[in-house]
Amino acid sequence: MVPFALAGAAAFAVALLVTWLAGAPDDWVEISLAGLIWSIPGTLTMVVHDRNRKRRRALTHPEFTVTG
């Protein structure tokens, strides 16, 4: 799920850049900025969750290996 969250953050960053450079209404710029700001803690939360899930899985299933 982390790649999807990163893609969403990138989409909000592009939307922010486009709306800012195009002189779009202030509401659009603020919405894309808010989406980018809120995507940061959401993505970090998902990264930590995945890391902890892999650690728990390795403890309960020793034959489990993480590749990549």
mmCIF file of the N, C-alpha and C atoms, coordinates in Angstrom:
data_MODEL
# 
_entry.id   MODEL 
# 
loop_
_atom_site.group_PDB 
_atom_site.id 
_atom_site.type_symbol 
_atom_site.label_atom_id 
_atom_site.label_alt_id 
_atom_site.label_comp_id 
_atom_site.label_asym_id 
_atom_site.label_entity_id 
_atom_site.label_seq_id 
_atom_site.pdbx_PDB_ins_code 
_atom_site.Cartn_x 
_atom_site.Cartn_y 
_atom_site.Cartn_z 
_atom_site.occupancy 
_atom_site.B_iso_or_equiv 
_atom_site.pdbx_formal_charge 
_atom_site.auth_seq_id 
_atom_site.auth_comp_id 
_atom_site.auth_asym_id 
_atom_site.auth_atom_id 
_atom_site.pdbx_PDB_model_num 
ATOM 1   N N  . MET A 1 1  ? 0.806  -1.201  0.000   1.00 0.00 ? 1  MET A N  1 
ATOM 2   C CA . MET A 1 1  ? 0.000  0.000   0.000   1.00 0.00 ? 1  MET A CA 1 
ATOM 3   C C  . MET A 1 1  ? 0.850  1.267   0.000   1.00 0.00 ? 1  MET A C  1 
ATOM 4   N N  . VAL A 1 2  ? 2.080  1.172   0.466   1.00 0.00 ? 2  VAL A N  1 
ATOM 5   C CA . VAL A 1 2  ? 2.933  2.358   0.509   1.00 0.00 ? 2  VAL A CA 1 
ATOM 6   C C  . VAL A 1 2  ? 3.143  2.970   -0.877  1.00 0.00 ? 2  VAL A C  1 
ATOM 7   N N  . PRO A 1 3  ? 3.368  2.174   -1.915  1.00 0.00 ? 3  PRO A N  1 
ATOM 8   C CA . PRO A 1 3  ? 3.517  2.806   -3.236  1.00 0.00 ? 3  PRO A CA 1 
ATOM 9   C C  . PRO A 1 3  ? 2.275  3.604   -3.669  1.00 0.00 ? 3  PRO A C  1 
ATOM 10  N N  . PHE A 1 4  ? 1.103  3.131   -3.298  1.00 0.00 ? 4  PHE A N  1 
ATOM 11  C CA . PHE A 1 4  ? -0.116 3.876   -3.628  1.00 0.00 ? 4  PHE A CA 1 
ATOM 12  C C  . PHE A 1 4  ? -0.157 5.201   -2.869  1.00 0.00 ? 4  PHE A C  1 
ATOM 13  N N  . ALA A 1 5  ? 0.257  5.177   -1.615  1.00 0.00 ? 5  ALA A N  1 
ATOM 14  C CA . ALA A 1 5  ? 0.289  6.410   -0.830  1.00 0.00 ? 5  ALA A CA 1 
ATOM 15  C C  . ALA A 1 5  ? 1.307  7.389   -1.400  1.00 0.00 ? 5  ALA A C  1 
ATOM 16  N N  . LEU A 1 6  ? 2.447  6.880   -1.828  1.00 0.00 ? 6  LEU A N  1 
ATOM 17  C CA . LEU A 1 6  ? 3.455  7.750   -2.437  1.00 0.00 ? 6  LEU A CA 1 
ATOM 18  C C  . LEU A 1 6  ? 2.953  8.325   -3.758  1.00 0.00 ? 6  LEU A C  1 
ATOM 19  N N  . ALA A 1 7  ? 2.247  7.518   -4.520  1.00 0.00 ? 7  ALA A N  1 
ATOM 20  C CA . ALA A 1 7  ? 1.674  8.007   -5.778  1.00 0.00 ? 7  ALA A CA 1 
ATOM 21  C C  . ALA A 1 7  ? 0.637  9.093   -5.513  1.00 0.00 ? 7  ALA A C  1 
ATOM 22  N N  . GLY A 1 8  ? -0.160 8.912   -4.485  1.00 0.00 ? 8  GLY A N  1 
ATOM 23  C CA . GLY A 1 8  ? -1.148 9.934   -4.126  1.00 0.00 ? 8  GLY A CA 1 
ATOM 24  C C  . GLY A 1 8  ? -0.487 11.224  -3.686  1.00 0.00 ? 8  GLY A C  1 
ATOM 25  N N  . ALA A 1 9  ? 0.582  11.111  -2.896  1.00 0.00 ? 9  ALA A N  1 
ATOM 26  C CA . ALA A 1 9  ? 1.323  12.308  -2.472  1.00 0.00 ? 9  ALA A CA 1 
ATOM 27  C C  . ALA A 1 9  ? 1.930  13.016  -3.678  1.00 0.00 ? 9  ALA A C  1 
ATOM 28  N N  . ALA A 1 10 ? 2.468  12.236  -4.604  1.00 0.00 ? 10 ALA A N  1 
ATOM 29  C CA . ALA A 1 10 ? 3.040  12.832  -5.814  1.00 0.00 ? 10 ALA A CA 1 
ATOM 30  C C  . ALA A 1 10 ? 1.961  13.516  -6.642  1.00 0.00 ? 10 ALA A C  1 
ATOM 31  N N  . ALA A 1 11 ? 0.787  12.909  -6.709  1.00 0.00 ? 11 ALA A N  1 
ATOM 32  C CA . ALA A 1 11 ? -0.320 13.511  -7.461  1.00 0.00 ? 11 ALA A CA 1 
ATOM 33  C C  . ALA A 1 11 ? -0.735 14.844  -6.835  1.00 0.00 ? 11 ALA A C  1 
ATOM 34  N N  . PHE A 1 12 ? -0.791 14.901  -5.515  1.00 0.00 ? 12 PHE A N  1 
ATOM 35  C CA . PHE A 1 12 ? -1.127 16.162  -4.857  1.00 0.00 ? 12 PHE A CA 1 
ATOM 36  C C  . PHE A 1 12 ? -0.030 17.198  -5.067  1.00 0.00 ? 12 PHE A C  1 
ATOM 37  N N  . ALA A 1 13 ? 1.232  16.765  -5.083  1.00 0.00 ? 13 ALA A N  1 
ATOM 38  C CA . ALA A 1 13 ? 2.330  17.695  -5.330  1.00 0.00 ? 13 ALA A CA 1 
ATOM 39  C C  . ALA A 1 13 ? 2.234  18.269  -6.741  1.00 0.00 ? 13 ALA A C  1 
ATOM 40  N N  . VAL A 1 14 ? 1.934  17.431  -7.712  1.00 0.00 ? 14 VAL A N  1 
ATOM 41  C CA . VAL A 1 14 ? 1.780  17.903  -9.090  1.00 0.00 ? 14 VAL A CA 1 
ATOM 42  C C  . VAL A 1 14 ? 0.574  18.836  -9.194  1.00 0.00 ? 14 VAL A C  1 
ATOM 43  N N  . ALA A 1 15 ? -0.521 18.458  -8.540  1.00 0.00 ? 15 ALA A N  1 
ATOM 44  C CA . ALA A 1 15 ? -1.717 19.305  -8.565  1.00 0.00 ? 15 ALA A CA 1 
ATOM 45  C C  . ALA A 1 15 ? -1.425 20.661  -7.928  1.00 0.00 ? 15 ALA A C  1 
ATOM 46  N N  . LEU A 1 16 ? -0.662 20.668  -6.861  1.00 0.00 ? 16 LEU A N  1 
ATOM 47  C CA . LEU A 1 16 ? -0.303 21.928  -6.214  1.00 0.00 ? 16 LEU A CA 1 
ATOM 48  C C  . LEU A 1 16 ? 0.518  22.795  -7.157  1.00 0.00 ? 16 LEU A C  1 
ATOM 49  N N  . LEU A 1 17 ? 1.487  22.193  -7.799  1.00 0.00 ? 17 LEU A N  1 
ATOM 50  C CA . LEU A 1 17 ? 2.334  22.940  -8.719  1.00 0.00 ? 17 LEU A CA 1 
ATOM 51  C C  . LEU A 1 17 ? 1.535  23.499  -9.901  1.00 0.00 ? 17 LEU A C  1 
ATOM 52  N N  . VAL A 1 18 ? 0.688  22.666  -10.461 1.00 0.00 ? 18 VAL A N  1 
ATOM 53  C CA . VAL A 1 18 ? -0.107 23.090  -11.624 1.00 0.00 ? 18 VAL A CA 1 
ATOM 54  C C  . VAL A 1 18 ? -1.087 24.201  -11.234 1.00 0.00 ? 18 VAL A C  1 
ATOM 55  N N  . THR A 1 19 ? -1.793 24.022  -10.132 1.00 0.00 ? 19 THR A N  1 
ATOM 56  C CA . THR A 1 19 ? -2.777 25.035  -9.740  1.00 0.00 ? 19 THR A CA 1 
ATOM 57  C C  . THR A 1 19 ? -2.100 26.343  -9.351  1.00 0.00 ? 19 THR A C  1 
ATOM 58  N N  . TRP A 1 20 ? -0.940 26.250  -8.731  1.00 0.00 ? 20 TRP A N  1 
ATOM 59  C CA . TRP A 1 20 ? -0.220 27.458  -8.327  1.00 0.00 ? 20 TRP A CA 1 
ATOM 60  C C  . TRP A 1 20 ? 0.317  28.216  -9.546  1.00 0.00 ? 20 TRP A C  1 
ATOM 61  N N  . LEU A 1 21 ? 0.917  27.470  -10.480 1.00 0.00 ? 21 LEU A N  1 
ATOM 62  C CA . LEU A 1 21 ? 1.482  28.117  -11.665 1.00 0.00 ? 21 LEU A CA 1 
ATOM 63  C C  . LEU A 1 21 ? 0.410  28.623  -12.631 1.00 0.00 ? 21 LEU A C  1 
ATOM 64  N N  . ALA A 1 22 ? -0.734 27.956  -12.657 1.00 0.00 ? 22 ALA A N  1 
ATOM 65  C CA . ALA A 1 22 ? -1.789 28.335  -13.589 1.00 0.00 ? 22 ALA A CA 1 
ATOM 66  C C  . ALA A 1 22 ? -2.654 29.476  -13.062 1.00 0.00 ? 22 ALA A C  1 
ATOM 67  N N  . GLY A 1 23 ? -2.420 29.864  -11.825 1.00 0.00 ? 23 GLY A N  1 
ATOM 68  C CA . GLY A 1 23 ? -3.237 30.935  -11.263 1.00 0.00 ? 23 GLY A CA 1 
ATOM 69  C C  . GLY A 1 23 ? -4.661 30.502  -10.982 1.00 0.00 ? 23 GLY A C  1 
ATOM 70  N N  . ALA A 1 24 ? -4.825 29.255  -10.583 1.00 0.00 ? 24 ALA A N  1 
ATOM 71  C CA . ALA A 1 24 ? -6.155 28.716  -10.288 1.00 0.00 ? 24 ALA A CA 1 
ATOM 72  C C  . ALA A 1 24 ? -6.718 29.406  -9.034  1.00 0.00 ? 24 ALA A C  1 
ATOM 73  N N  . PRO A 1 25 ? -8.008 29.242  -8.802  1.00 0.00 ? 25 PRO A N  1 
ATOM 74  C CA . PRO A 1 25 ? -8.597 29.827  -7.592  1.00 0.00 ? 25 PRO A CA 1 
ATOM 75  C C  . PRO A 1 25 ? -7.856 29.370  -6.337  1.00 0.00 ? 25 PRO A C  1 
ATOM 76  N N  . ASP A 1 26 ? -7.819 30.260  -5.371  1.00 0.00 ? 26 ASP A N  1 
ATOM 77  C CA . ASP A 1 26 ? -7.084 29.969  -4.139  1.00 0.00 ? 26 ASP A CA 1 
ATOM 78  C C  . ASP A 1 26 ? -7.573 28.701  -3.447  1.00 0.00 ? 26 ASP A C  1 
ATOM 79  N N  . ASP A 1 27 ? -8.859 28.412  -3.541  1.00 0.00 ? 27 ASP A N  1 
ATOM 80  C CA . ASP A 1 27 ? -9.386 27.206  -2.909  1.00 0.00 ? 27 ASP A CA 1 
ATOM 81  C C  . ASP A 1 27 ? -8.734 25.949  -3.477  1.00 0.00 ? 27 ASP A C  1 
ATOM 82  N N  . TRP A 1 28 ? -8.495 25.913  -4.769  1.00 0.00 ? 28 TRP A N  1 
ATOM 83  C CA . TRP A 1 28 ? -7.884 24.737  -5.393  1.00 0.00 ? 28 TRP A CA 1 
ATOM 84  C C  . TRP A 1 28 ? -6.448 24.559  -4.910  1.00 0.00 ? 28 TRP A C  1 
ATOM 85  N N  . VAL A 1 29 ? -5.735 25.666  -4.817  1.00 0.00 ? 29 VAL A N  1 
ATOM 86  C CA . VAL A 1 29 ? -4.350 25.606  -4.334  1.00 0.00 ? 29 VAL A CA 1 
ATOM 87  C C  . VAL A 1 29 ? -4.335 25.120  -2.886  1.00 0.00 ? 29 VAL A C  1 
ATOM 88  N N  . GLU A 1 30 ? -5.228 25.646  -2.067  1.00 0.00 ? 30 GLU A N  1 
ATOM 89  C CA . GLU A 1 30 ? -5.284 25.254  -0.662  1.00 0.00 ? 30 GLU A CA 1 
ATOM 90  C C  . GLU A 1 30 ? -5.665 23.784  -0.500  1.00 0.00 ? 30 GLU A C  1 
ATOM 91  N N  . ILE A 1 31 ? -6.573 23.302  -1.321  1.00 0.00 ? 31 ILE A N  1 
ATOM 92  C CA . ILE A 1 31 ? -6.982 21.902  -1.244  1.00 0.00 ? 31 ILE A CA 1 
ATOM 93  C C  . ILE A 1 31 ? -5.836 20.982  -1.628  1.00 0.00 ? 31 ILE A C  1 
ATOM 94  N N  . SER A 1 32 ? -5.110 21.316  -2.693  1.00 0.00 ? 32 SER A N  1 
ATOM 95  C CA . SER A 1 32 ? -3.988 20.465  -3.093  1.00 0.00 ? 32 SER A CA 1 
ATOM 96  C C  . SER A 1 32 ? -2.855 20.543  -2.075  1.00 0.00 ? 32 SER A C  1 
ATOM 97  N N  . LEU A 1 33 ? -2.658 21.695  -1.456  1.00 0.00 ? 33 LEU A N  1 
ATOM 98  C CA . LEU A 1 33 ? -1.649 21.815  -0.401  1.00 0.00 ? 33 LEU A CA 1 
ATOM 99  C C  . LEU A 1 33 ? -2.050 20.981  0.816   1.00 0.00 ? 33 LEU A C  1 
ATOM 100 N N  . ALA A 1 34 ? -3.314 21.042  1.182   1.00 0.00 ? 34 ALA A N  1 
ATOM 101 C CA . ALA A 1 34 ? -3.789 20.246  2.314   1.00 0.00 ? 34 ALA A CA 1 
ATOM 102 C C  . ALA A 1 34 ? -3.629 18.748  2.030   1.00 0.00 ? 34 ALA A C  1 
ATOM 103 N N  . GLY A 1 35 ? -3.942 18.329  0.803   1.00 0.00 ? 35 GLY A N  1 
ATOM 104 C CA . GLY A 1 35 ? -3.767 16.920  0.451   1.00 0.00 ? 35 GLY A CA 1 
ATOM 105 C C  . GLY A 1 35 ? -2.322 16.486  0.548   1.00 0.00 ? 35 GLY A C  1 
ATOM 106 N N  . LEU A 1 36 ? -1.415 17.332  0.106   1.00 0.00 ? 36 LEU A N  1 
ATOM 107 C CA . LEU A 1 36 ? 0.014  17.013  0.201   1.00 0.00 ? 36 LEU A CA 1 
ATOM 108 C C  . LEU A 1 36 ? 0.468  16.949  1.650   1.00 0.00 ? 36 LEU A C  1 
ATOM 109 N N  . ILE A 1 37 ? 0.036  17.907  2.448   1.00 0.00 ? 37 ILE A N  1 
ATOM 110 C CA . ILE A 1 37 ? 0.435  17.924  3.863   1.00 0.00 ? 37 ILE A CA 1 
ATOM 111 C C  . ILE A 1 37 ? -0.108 16.706  4.594   1.00 0.00 ? 37 ILE A C  1 
ATOM 112 N N  . TRP A 1 38 ? -1.356 16.345  4.363   1.00 0.00 ? 38 TRP A N  1 
ATOM 113 C CA . TRP A 1 38 ? -1.950 15.202  5.049   1.00 0.00 ? 38 TRP A CA 1 
ATOM 114 C C  . TRP A 1 38 ? -1.413 13.874  4.532   1.00 0.00 ? 38 TRP A C  1 
ATOM 115 N N  . SER A 1 39 ? -0.871 13.856  3.346   1.00 0.00 ? 39 SER A N  1 
ATOM 116 C CA . SER A 1 39 ? -0.324 12.600  2.833   1.00 0.00 ? 39 SER A CA 1 
ATOM 117 C C  . SER A 1 39 ? 0.983  12.220  3.516   1.00 0.00 ? 39 SER A C  1 
ATOM 118 N N  . ILE A 1 40 ? 1.698  13.184  4.046   1.00 0.00 ? 40 ILE A N  1 
ATOM 119 C CA . ILE A 1 40 ? 2.990  12.905  4.683   1.00 0.00 ? 40 ILE A CA 1 
ATOM 120 C C  . ILE A 1 40 ? 2.825  12.042  5.938   1.00 0.00 ? 40 ILE A C  1 
ATOM 121 N N  . PRO A 1 41 ? 2.026  12.438  6.935   1.00 0.00 ? 41 PRO A N  1 
ATOM 122 C CA . PRO A 1 41 ? 1.889  11.559  8.105   1.00 0.00 ? 41 PRO A CA 1 
ATOM 123 C C  . PRO A 1 41 ? 1.190  10.236  7.774   1.00 0.00 ? 41 PRO A C  1 
ATOM 124 N N  . GLY A 1 42 ? 0.293  10.269  6.795   1.00 0.00 ? 42 GLY A N  1 
ATOM 125 C CA . GLY A 1 42 ? -0.372 9.022   6.400   1.00 0.00 ? 42 GLY A CA 1 
ATOM 126 C C  . GLY A 1 42 ? 0.606  8.027   5.803   1.00 0.00 ? 42 GLY A C  1 
ATOM 127 N N  . THR A 1 43 ? 1.481  8.518   4.941   1.00 0.00 ? 43 THR A N  1 
ATOM 128 C CA . THR A 1 43 ? 2.491  7.645   4.332   1.00 0.00 ? 43 THR A CA 1 
ATOM 129 C C  . THR A 1 43 ? 3.463  7.128   5.383   1.00 0.00 ? 43 THR A C  1 
ATOM 130 N N  . LEU A 1 44 ? 3.912  8.009   6.271   1.00 0.00 ? 44 LEU A N  1 
ATOM 131 C CA . LEU A 1 44 ? 4.834  7.577   7.331   1.00 0.00 ? 44 LEU A CA 1 
ATOM 132 C C  . LEU A 1 44 ? 4.188  6.529   8.242   1.00 0.00 ? 44 LEU A C  1 
ATOM 133 N N  . THR A 1 45 ? 2.917  6.706   8.539   1.00 0.00 ? 45 THR A N  1 
ATOM 134 C CA . THR A 1 45 ? 2.209  5.726   9.354   1.00 0.00 ? 45 THR A CA 1 
ATOM 135 C C  . THR A 1 45 ? 2.168  4.372   8.659   1.00 0.00 ? 45 THR A C  1 
ATOM 136 N N  . MET A 1 46 ? 1.928  4.380   7.355   1.00 0.00 ? 46 MET A N  1 
ATOM 137 C CA . MET A 1 46 ? 1.887  3.121   6.614   1.00 0.00 ? 46 MET A CA 1 
ATOM 138 C C  . MET A 1 46 ? 3.257  2.454   6.558   1.00 0.00 ? 46 MET A C  1 
ATOM 139 N N  . VAL A 1 47 ? 4.326  3.231   6.427   1.00 0.00 ? 47 VAL A N  1 
ATOM 140 C CA . VAL A 1 47 ? 5.674  2.676   6.398   1.00 0.00 ? 47 VAL A CA 1 
ATOM 141 C C  . VAL A 1 47 ? 5.994  1.998   7.731   1.00 0.00 ? 47 VAL A C  1 
ATOM 142 N N  . VAL A 1 48 ? 5.683  2.665   8.826   1.00 0.00 ? 48 VAL A N  1 
ATOM 143 C CA . VAL A 1 48 ? 5.939  2.098   10.152  1.00 0.00 ? 48 VAL A CA 1 
ATOM 144 C C  . VAL A 1 48 ? 5.102  0.845   10.365  1.00 0.00 ? 48 VAL A C  1 
ATOM 145 N N  . HIS A 1 49 ? 3.844  0.885   9.952   1.00 0.00 ? 49 HIS A N  1 
ATOM 146 C CA . HIS A 1 49 ? 2.972  -0.281  10.100  1.00 0.00 ? 49 HIS A CA 1 
ATOM 147 C C  . HIS A 1 49 ? 3.518  -1.475  9.318   1.00 0.00 ? 49 HIS A C  1 
ATOM 148 N N  . ASP A 1 50 ? 3.944  -1.245  8.081   1.00 0.00 ? 50 ASP A N  1 
ATOM 149 C CA . ASP A 1 50 ? 4.500  -2.338  7.273   1.00 0.00 ? 50 ASP A CA 1 
ATOM 150 C C  . ASP A 1 50 ? 5.764  -2.909  7.900   1.00 0.00 ? 50 ASP A C  1 
ATOM 151 N N  . ARG A 1 51 ? 6.625  -2.027  8.422   1.00 0.00 ? 51 ARG A N  1 
ATOM 152 C CA . ARG A 1 51 ? 7.851  -2.488  9.064   1.00 0.00 ? 51 ARG A CA 1 
ATOM 153 C C  . ARG A 1 51 ? 7.532  -3.356  10.291  1.00 0.00 ? 51 ARG A C  1 
ATOM 154 N N  . ASN A 1 52 ? 6.590  -2.906  11.103  1.00 0.00 ? 52 ASN A N  1 
ATOM 155 C CA . ASN A 1 52 ? 6.217  -3.683  12.287  1.00 0.00 ? 52 ASN A CA 1 
ATOM 156 C C  . ASN A 1 52 ? 5.534  -4.990  11.906  1.00 0.00 ? 52 ASN A C  1 
ATOM 157 N N  . ARG A 1 53 ? 4.732  -4.961  10.850  1.00 0.00 ? 53 ARG A N  1 
ATOM 158 C CA . ARG A 1 53 ? 4.064  -6.182  10.403  1.00 0.00 ? 53 ARG A CA 1 
ATOM 159 C C  . ARG A 1 53 ? 5.077  -7.218  9.939   1.00 0.00 ? 53 ARG A C  1 
ATOM 160 N N  . LYS A 1 54 ? 6.090  -6.792  9.205   1.00 0.00 ? 54 LYS A N  1 
ATOM 161 C CA . LYS A 1 54 ? 7.135  -7.715  8.756   1.00 0.00 ? 54 LYS A CA 1 
ATOM 162 C C  . LYS A 1 54 ? 7.908  -8.281  9.941   1.00 0.00 ? 54 LYS A C  1 
ATOM 163 N N  . ARG A 1 55 ? 8.167  -7.434  10.944  1.00 0.00 ? 55 ARG A N  1 
ATOM 164 C CA . ARG A 1 55 ? 8.873  -7.912  12.140  1.00 0.00 ? 55 ARG A CA 1 
ATOM 165 C C  . ARG A 1 55 ? 8.040  -8.934  12.897  1.00 0.00 ? 55 ARG A C  1 
ATOM 166 N N  . ARG A 1 56 ? 6.754  -8.651  13.074  1.00 0.00 ? 56 ARG A N  1 
ATOM 167 C CA . ARG A 1 56 ? 5.874  -9.607  13.776  1.00 0.00 ? 56 ARG A CA 1 
ATOM 168 C C  . ARG A 1 56 ? 5.762  -10.911 13.000  1.00 0.00 ? 56 ARG A C  1 
ATOM 169 N N  . ARG A 1 57 ? 5.674  -10.796 11.679  1.00 0.00 ? 57 ARG A N  1 
ATOM 170 C CA . ARG A 1 57 ? 5.558  -11.990 10.838  1.00 0.00 ? 57 ARG A CA 1 
ATOM 171 C C  . ARG A 1 57 ? 6.821  -12.851 10.943  1.00 0.00 ? 57 ARG A C  1 
ATOM 172 N N  . ALA A 1 58 ? 7.979  -12.205 10.998  1.00 0.00 ? 58 ALA A N  1 
ATOM 173 C CA . ALA A 1 58 ? 9.237  -12.942 11.119  1.00 0.00 ? 58 ALA A CA 1 
ATOM 174 C C  . ALA A 1 58 ? 9.338  -13.635 12.475  1.00 0.00 ? 58 ALA A C  1 
ATOM 175 N N  . LEU A 1 59 ? 8.757  -13.048 13.514  1.00 0.00 ? 59 LEU A N  1 
ATOM 176 C CA . LEU A 1 59 ? 8.798  -13.663 14.842  1.00 0.00 ? 59 LEU A CA 1 
ATOM 177 C C  . LEU A 1 59 ? 7.869  -14.866 14.944  1.00 0.00 ? 59 LEU A C  1 
ATOM 178 N N  . THR A 1 60 ? 6.718  -14.786 14.307  1.00 0.00 ? 60 THR A N  1 
ATOM 179 C CA . THR A 1 60 ? 5.740  -15.866 14.418  1.00 0.00 ? 60 THR A CA 1 
ATOM 180 C C  . THR A 1 60 ? 5.943  -16.942 13.369  1.00 0.00 ? 60 THR A C  1 
ATOM 181 N N  . HIS A 1 61 ? 6.582  -16.594 12.254  1.00 0.00 ? 61 HIS A N  1 
ATOM 182 C CA . HIS A 1 61 ? 6.833  -17.538 11.166  1.00 0.00 ? 61 HIS A CA 1 
ATOM 183 C C  . HIS A 1 61 ? 8.304  -17.425 10.755  1.00 0.00 ? 61 HIS A C  1 
ATOM 184 N N  . PRO A 1 62 ? 9.185  -18.158 11.439  1.00 0.00 ? 62 PRO A N  1 
ATOM 185 C CA . PRO A 1 62 ? 10.621 -18.021 11.175  1.00 0.00 ? 62 PRO A CA 1 
ATOM 186 C C  . PRO A 1 62 ? 11.007 -18.351 9.733   1.00 0.00 ? 62 PRO A C  1 
ATOM 187 N N  . GLU A 1 63 ? 10.227 -19.174 9.057   1.00 0.00 ? 63 GLU A N  1 
ATOM 188 C CA . GLU A 1 63 ? 10.559 -19.518 7.676   1.00 0.00 ? 63 GLU A CA 1 
ATOM 189 C C  . GLU A 1 63 ? 10.244 -18.391 6.691   1.00 0.00 ? 63 GLU A C  1 
ATOM 190 N N  . PHE A 1 64 ? 9.533  -17.354 7.163   1.00 0.00 ? 64 PHE A N  1 
ATOM 191 C CA . PHE A 1 64 ? 9.159  -16.227 6.325   1.00 0.00 ? 64 PHE A CA 1 
ATOM 192 C C  . PHE A 1 64 ? 10.376 -15.339 6.087   1.00 0.00 ? 64 PHE A C  1 
ATOM 193 N N  . THR A 1 65 ? 10.653 -15.037 4.831   1.00 0.00 ? 65 THR A N  1 
ATOM 194 C CA . THR A 1 65 ? 11.752 -14.135 4.499   1.00 0.00 ? 65 THR A CA 1 
ATOM 195 C C  . THR A 1 65 ? 11.223 -12.972 3.685   1.00 0.00 ? 65 THR A C  1 
ATOM 196 N N  . VAL A 1 66 ? 11.801 -11.819 3.926   1.00 0.00 ? 66 VAL A N  1 
ATOM 197 C CA . VAL A 1 66 ? 11.402 -10.616 3.216   1.00 0.00 ? 66 VAL A CA 1 
ATOM 198 C C  . VAL A 1 66 ? 12.428 -10.368 2.115   1.00 0.00 ? 66 VAL A C  1 
ATOM 199 N N  . THR A 1 67 ? 11.960 -10.272 0.905   1.00 0.00 ? 67 THR A N  1 
ATOM 200 C CA . THR A 1 67 ? 12.853 -9.980  -0.219  1.00 0.00 ? 67 THR A CA 1 
ATOM 201 C C  . THR A 1 67 ? 12.539 -8.588  -0.731  1.00 0.00 ? 67 THR A C  1 
ATOM 202 N N  . GLY A 1 68 ? 13.569 -7.896  -1.103  1.00 0.00 ? 68 GLY A N  1 
ATOM 203 C CA . GLY A 1 68 ? 13.370 -6.584  -1.710  1.00 0.00 ? 68 GLY A CA 1 
ATOM 204 C C  . GLY A 1 68 ? 13.359 -5.443  -0.790  1.00 0.00 ? 68 GLY A C  1 
# 
